[in-house]
Amino acid sequence: MVRGWILVQTEPGRARPICDALVGFDSDGVRILTADTVTGPHDIIVHVEAPNVDALSSAVGLAIGDAPGIEHITTCVAMD
């Protein structure tokens, strides 16, 4: 399994609805474990688990990258 964190910047006022929509995402073995709105340079931090890096990358695009209101995402993969 691969773990990662996705740092999300949203349009103003969109963080909470986007975060709520991400909770419970599960596709092809990729699970969003937590999605939290935060303060600082990012608006949401998502903790994700996937069977491999390719599945993680695909899920990021599917669940987050194309969502309306997303301005920028950064994916950080744990290198255990």
BAFI-3210 file (N, C-alpha, C; in Angstrom, 3 decimals, decimal comma, padded with zeros to 6 digits):
// residues 80
n [1|2|3|4|5|6|7|8|9|10|11|12|13|14|15|16|17|18|19|20|21|22|23|24|25|26|27|28|29|30|31|32|33|34|35|36|37|38|39|40|41|42|43|44|45|46|47|48|49|50|51|52|53|54|55|56|57|58|59|60|61|62|63|64|65|66|67|68|69|70|71|72|73|74|75|76|77|78|79|80]
n.u [000,830|000,371|000,783|-000,377|-000,485|-002,583|-002,406|-004,507|-005,585|-008,221|-010,883|-012,024|-014,228|-014,965|-013,791|-014,960|-017,347|-016,074|-014,301|-016,134|-017,327|-015,264|-014,831|-015,071|-014,622|-013,950|-012,361|-011,404|-009,688|-008,473|-008,519|-009,844|-008,728|-008,869|-010,119|-009,506|-010,326|-008,082|-005,939|-003,621|-001,262|-002,618|-005,924|-007,267|-006,323|-005,732|-005,699|-004,638|-004,902|-003,558|-003,273|-000,985|001,393|000,556|-002,229|-002,875|-002,203|-004,054|-006,473|-006,273|-006,529|-009,116|-010,806|-010,138|-008,613|-010,230|-012,376|-014,795|-013,859|-011,385|-008,166|-005,413|-003,383|-001,175|000,585|001,808|003,741|004,239|007,379|008,069]
n.v [-001,189|002,278|005,419|008,772|012,383|014,997|018,244|020,905|023,760|026,014|027,856|030,909|030,355|027,790|025,595|024,028|022,715|021,212|019,629|018,133|016,662|014,981|013,181|009,812|008,888|006,189|004,186|001,701|000,507|002,712|004,848|007,610|008,591|010,645|013,978|017,237|020,601|023,302|025,862|028,235|028,012|026,192|024,923|022,550|019,399|016,199|012,842|009,930|006,536|003,972|001,183|001,329|003,657|004,493|004,061|005,836|008,294|008,345|008,419|010,854|012,685|011,969|012,243|014,707|016,555|017,400|018,623|021,210|024,457|023,933|025,182|024,570|021,655|019,670|016,728|014,562|011,838|009,194|007,888|005,277]
n.w [000,000|-000,633|000,857|001,004|000,940|000,015|-000,861|-001,005|-002,717|-002,824|-004,477|-002,989|-000,273|-001,027|000,192|002,365|001,187|-000,839|000,630|002,173|000,119|-000,635|001,441|002,199|-000,361|-002,486|-004,656|-006,840|-004,929|-003,861|-001,179|000,518|003,471|005,394|005,225|005,670|006,418|006,627|008,073|006,683|003,939|002,349|001,745|002,180|003,481|002,436|003,335|001,918|000,731|-001,264|-003,576|-005,159|-006,655|-009,196|-009,132|-007,121|-008,327|-010,473|-009,064|-007,750|-009,843|-010,680|-008,372|-007,255|-008,850|-011,038|-009,897|-009,533|-008,452|-007,422|-007,206|-007,110|-006,687|-004,694|-004,545|-002,128|-001,600|000,660|001,471|002,538]
ca.u [000,000|001,034|000,064|-000,008|-001,259|-002,858|-002,581|-005,455|-005,960|-009,530|-011,412|-012,581|-015,537|-015,261|-013,072|-015,837|-018,124|-015,178|-013,836|-017,245|-017,539|-014,157|-014,894|-015,725|-014,259|-013,339|-012,404|-010,315|-008,749|-007,960|-009,430|-009,528|-008,832|-009,360|-010,061|-009,696|-010,040|-006,993|-005,480|-002,274|-001,200|-003,542|-007,265|-007,665|-005,307|-006,387|-004,837|-005,143|-004,205|-003,782|-002,466|000,294|001,505|-000,271|-003,624|-002,978|-002,202|-005,328|-007,537|-006,130|-007,160|-010,544|-011,553|-009,790|-008,086|-011,246|-013,505|-014,943|-013,447|-009,998|-007,194|-004,102|-003,130|000,173|000,509|002,999|003,671|005,139|008,453|008,464]
ca.v [000,000|003,575|006,485|010,098|013,546|015,900|019,606|021,480|025,169|026,169|029,205|031,368|029,864|026,463|024,530|023,127|021,803|020,289|018,697|017,238|015,775|014,030|012,189|008,570|008,463|004,865|003,751|000,800|000,304|003,993|005,348|008,845|008,279|011,867|015,228|018,282|021,988|023,778|027,227|028,287|028,193|025,265|024,979|021,189|018,346|014,908|011,681|008,921|005,252|003,341|-000,023|001,683|005,074|004,754|004,158|007,093|009,393|008,329|008,827|012,289|013,351|011,657|012,737|016,055|017,438|017,937|019,174|022,661|025,211|023,606|026,038|023,912|020,539|019,116|015,389|014,147|010,395|008,712|007,064|004,292]
ca.w [000,000|-000,703|001,541|000,538|001,376|-001,086|-000,368|-001,956|-002,645|-003,462|-004,633|-001,715|000,107|-001,580|000,901|003,132|000,344|-001,531|001,645|002,487|-001,025|-000,731|002,512|001,805|-001,725|-002,539|-006,048|-007,246|-003,834|-003,369|-000,147|001,229|004,894|006,032|004,462|006,674|006,074|007,468|007,837|006,119|002,484|001,700|002,312|002,545|003,442|002,248|003,581|000,980|000,689|-002,563|-003,749|-005,782|-007,017|-010,383|-008,691|-006,373|-009,305|-011,191|-008,152|-007,501|-010,976|-010,715|-007,207|-006,811|-009,886|-011,942|-009,142|-009,650|-007,272|-007,082|-007,892|-007,224|-005,789|-004,590|-003,985|-001,392|-001,385|001,716|000,910|003,555]
c.u [000,867|000,161|000,518|-000,905|-001,405|-003,183|-003,380|-005,668|-007,256|-009,847|-011,999|-014,001|-015,882|-014,650|-014,014|-016,649|-017,250|-014,701|-014,924|-017,486|-016,456|-014,241|-015,666|-015,424|-013,551|-013,486|-011,186|-009,255|-008,121|-008,986|-008,933|-009,801|-009,374|-009,262|-010,431|-009,465|-009,030|-006,718|-004,065|-002,335|-002,122|-004,879|-007,749|-006,418|-006,043|-005,354|-005,434|-004,280|-004,561|-002,916|-001,091|000,259|000,635|-001,743|-003,851|-003,066|-003,526|-006,463|-007,471|-006,788|-008,665|-011,305|-011,331|-009,464|-009,117|-012,426|-013,592|-014,552|-012,036|-009,077|-005,866|-004,036|-001,666|000,032|001,850|002,847|004,675|006,136|008,964|009,234]
c.v [001,242|004,582|007,817|011,156|014,460|017,260|020,365|022,967|025,322|027,637|029,624|030,842|028,466|025,316|023,540|022,214|020,790|019,224|017,676|016,230|014,700|012,910|010,960|008,124|007,116|004,369|002,906|000,645|001,568|004,550|006,679|008,571|009,458|013,009|016,326|019,655|022,500|025,252|027,161|028,401|027,254|025,334|023,619|020,306|017,016|013,808|010,526|007,668|004,573|002,092|000,255|003,149|005,401|004,909|005,455|008,273|009,477|008,845|010,318|013,070|013,175|012,343|014,208|016,988|018,094|018,579|020,685|023,339|024,920|024,522|025,336|022,740|020,149|017,757|015,027|012,667|010,011|007,738|006,073|003,160]
c.w [000,000|000,036|000,991|001,132|000,176|-000,474|-001,419|-001,672|-003,434|-003,701|-003,283|-001,486|-000,351|-000,780|001,586|002,230|-000,401|-000,558|001,970|001,368|-001,127|000,297|002,017|000,383|-001,647|-003,969|-006,361|-006,160|-003,290|-002,393|000,386|002,694|005,687|005,036|005,447|006,076|007,097|007,183|007,279|004,610|001,708|002,432|002,815|002,516|003,434|002,489|002,784|001,050|-000,626|-002,685|-004,366|-006,215|-008,232|-010,010|-007,931|-007,330|-010,058|-010,319|-007,855|-008,621|-010,995|-009,588|-006,927|-007,954|-010,770|-011,222|-009,333|-008,340|-006,816|-007,887|-008,112|-006,257|-005,825|-003,928|-003,373|-001,067|-000,315|001,109|001,952|002,928]
res [m|v|r|g|w|i|l|v|q|t|e|p|g|r|a|r|p|i|c|d|a|l|v|g|f|d|s|d|g|v|r|i|l|t|a|d|t|v|t|g|p|h|d|i|i|v|h|v|e|a|p|n|v|d|a|l|s|s|a|v|g|l|a|i|g|d|a|p|g|i|e|h|i|t|t|c|v|a|m|d]
***
